[in-house]
Amino acid sequence: MRIYKRGDVYWAQYRDKRFSLKTTDRKAAEIAFKAYQRREADPAHAAADETTIADRIEKLIATKTANKSAGTAHMYGVKAGHVQRIFGKDAPMSAITPGAVDAYVLQRQQEGASNSTIGKELTTIVQLCKAAKRAGAWAGDITTLKPADFSVDY
């Protein structure tokens, strides 16, 4: 294992492979290298980095709308749309972390969404991650996703 600089960019040599870490900052290079090692060691981390949120949302909607009422299908479509908009359709599933969900809730509150609406969106995020985890495309802990102090305030 070796991290070195070639020109302005940091590179790594690991298990007879050489690859760019795509950064000019030493600390960022070390972080990128650790992420590479984590993906190498655990296929779930690699899959979570390679699977996009849009791919998993498409599969979730297909599953949740099969043999369900039109209202359920519509709800998942709308709520998943907000998830995709905020996280980004090309974002990897690994972007969904407890901290990112906290930021999501704060952004939706600042946009004026009610806690009832946000609660349904959180349910969509949890369902998305459960399905992705079952498929081996997300490695996080589902029980930590919802903020502990969040209430839908019915």
C-alpha positions as CSV (number, residue, x, y, z in Angstrom):
1,M,0.0,0.0,0.0
2,R,1.4,3.3,-1.0
3,I,-0.1,6.8,-1.6
4,Y,2.0,9.1,-3.8
5,K,1.8,12.3,-5.7
6,R,2.2,12.3,-9.5
7,G,2.2,15.8,-10.8
8,D,-0.5,17.6,-8.7
9,V,-2.7,14.5,-8.2
10,Y,-2.4,11.8,-5.6
11,W,-2.3,8.2,-6.7
12,A,-2.3,4.9,-4.9
13,Q,-0.7,1.5,-5.4
14,Y,-2.5,-1.3,-3.7
15,R,-2.4,-5.1,-4.5
16,D,-0.3,-4.5,-7.7
17,K,-2.8,-1.9,-9.0
18,R,-2.1,1.7,-9.5
19,F,-5.0,4.2,-9.7
20,S,-5.7,7.9,-9.3
21,L,-7.4,9.1,-6.2
22,K,-8.6,12.1,-8.2
23,T,-7.6,14.7,-5.6
24,T,-4.7,17.2,-5.0
25,D,-5.2,17.2,-1.3
26,R,-3.3,14.7,0.9
27,K,-6.0,14.3,3.5
28,A,-8.7,13.8,0.8
29,A,-6.4,11.2,-0.8
30,E,-6.2,9.3,2.4
31,I,-10.0,9.3,2.8
32,A,-10.5,8.2,-0.8
33,F,-8.0,5.4,-0.3
34,K,-9.7,4.2,2.9
35,A,-13.1,4.2,1.0
36,Y,-11.4,2.1,-1.8
37,Q,-10.2,-0.4,0.8
38,R,-13.6,-0.6,2.4
39,R,-15.2,-1.3,-1.0
40,E,-12.6,-4.0,-1.7
41,A,-13.2,-5.7,1.7
42,D,-17.0,-5.6,1.8
43,P,-19.1,-6.1,-1.4
44,A,-22.1,-4.4,0.3
45,H,-20.1,-1.1,0.5
46,A,-19.1,-1.5,-3.2
47,A,-22.6,-2.1,-4.2
48,A,-23.9,0.9,-2.2
49,D,-21.3,3.1,-4.0
50,E,-22.2,1.8,-7.4
51,T,-26.0,1.6,-7.2
52,T,-27.7,4.9,-7.7
53,I,-30.7,6.2,-5.7
54,A,-32.7,6.5,-9.0
55,D,-32.1,2.8,-9.8
56,R,-33.4,1.7,-6.4
57,I,-36.3,4.2,-6.5
58,E,-37.4,2.7,-9.8
59,K,-37.4,-0.8,-8.3
60,L,-39.1,0.3,-5.1
61,I,-41.9,2.0,-7.0
62,A,-42.4,-1.1,-9.2
63,T,-42.6,-3.3,-6.1
64,K,-44.8,-0.9,-4.1
65,T,-47.3,-0.3,-6.9
66,A,-47.8,-3.9,-8.0
67,N,-51.2,-5.0,-6.9
68,K,-51.7,-1.9,-4.8
69,S,-54.3,0.9,-4.9
70,A,-53.8,3.9,-7.2
71,G,-53.4,6.1,-4.1
72,T,-50.5,4.0,-2.7
73,A,-48.8,4.1,-6.1
74,H,-49.3,7.9,-6.3
75,M,-48.0,8.4,-2.8
76,Y,-44.8,6.5,-3.4
77,G,-44.2,8.2,-6.7
78,V,-44.5,11.7,-5.2
79,K,-42.6,11.0,-2.0
80,A,-39.8,9.2,-3.9
81,G,-39.6,12.2,-6.2
82,H,-38.6,14.4,-3.3
83,V,-36.1,11.9,-2.1
84,Q,-34.5,11.8,-5.6
85,R,-34.6,15.6,-6.0
86,I,-32.8,16.2,-2.7
87,F,-30.3,13.4,-2.7
88,G,-29.8,13.5,-6.5
89,K,-30.8,10.8,-8.9
90,D,-27.1,9.9,-9.7
91,A,-26.2,9.9,-6.0
92,P,-25.1,6.4,-4.7
93,M,-27.1,4.6,-2.2
94,S,-24.2,5.0,0.2
95,A,-25.2,8.8,0.4
96,I,-28.2,7.8,2.5
97,T,-26.8,8.1,6.0
98,P,-28.4,9.2,9.3
99,G,-26.7,12.6,9.0
100,A,-27.9,13.0,5.4
101,V,-31.5,12.1,6.5
102,D,-31.3,14.7,9.2
103,A,-30.2,17.3,6.6
104,Y,-33.1,16.1,4.3
105,V,-35.6,16.6,7.1
106,L,-34.3,20.1,7.8
107,Q,-34.4,21.1,4.1
108,R,-37.9,19.8,3.7
109,Q,-39.0,21.8,6.8
110,Q,-37.3,24.9,5.4
111,E,-39.2,24.3,2.1
112,G,-42.5,24.4,4.1
113,A,-43.4,20.7,4.1
114,S,-45.5,19.6,7.0
115,N,-44.1,17.0,9.4
116,S,-46.9,14.6,8.3
117,T,-45.6,14.9,4.7
118,I,-42.0,14.5,5.8
119,G,-43.0,11.4,7.8
120,K,-44.3,9.8,4.7
121,E,-41.1,10.7,2.9
122,L,-39.0,9.1,5.7
123,T,-41.1,6.0,5.4
124,T,-40.2,6.0,1.7
125,I,-36.5,6.4,2.5
126,V,-36.7,3.5,5.0
127,Q,-38.5,1.3,2.5
128,L,-35.9,2.2,-0.2
129,C,-33.1,1.3,2.1
130,K,-34.7,-2.0,3.3
131,A,-35.2,-3.1,-0.2
132,A,-31.7,-2.1,-1.2
133,K,-30.2,-3.8,1.9
134,R,-32.1,-7.0,1.0
135,A,-30.6,-6.8,-2.6
136,G,-27.1,-6.2,-1.2
137,A,-27.0,-2.6,-2.5
138,W,-27.0,-0.7,0.9
139,A,-24.9,-1.4,3.9
140,G,-26.3,1.0,6.5
141,D,-28.3,0.5,9.7
142,I,-32.0,1.0,9.0
143,T,-32.8,1.6,12.7
144,T,-30.7,4.7,12.8
145,L,-32.2,6.5,9.7
146,K,-35.2,8.2,11.3
147,P,-34.3,11.1,13.6
148,A,-35.2,10.1,17.2
149,D,-36.8,13.4,18.0
150,F,-38.9,13.6,14.8
151,S,-42.7,13.6,15.2
152,V,-45.4,13.8,12.6
153,D,-47.6,15.9,14.9
154,Y,-51.0,14.6,14.0
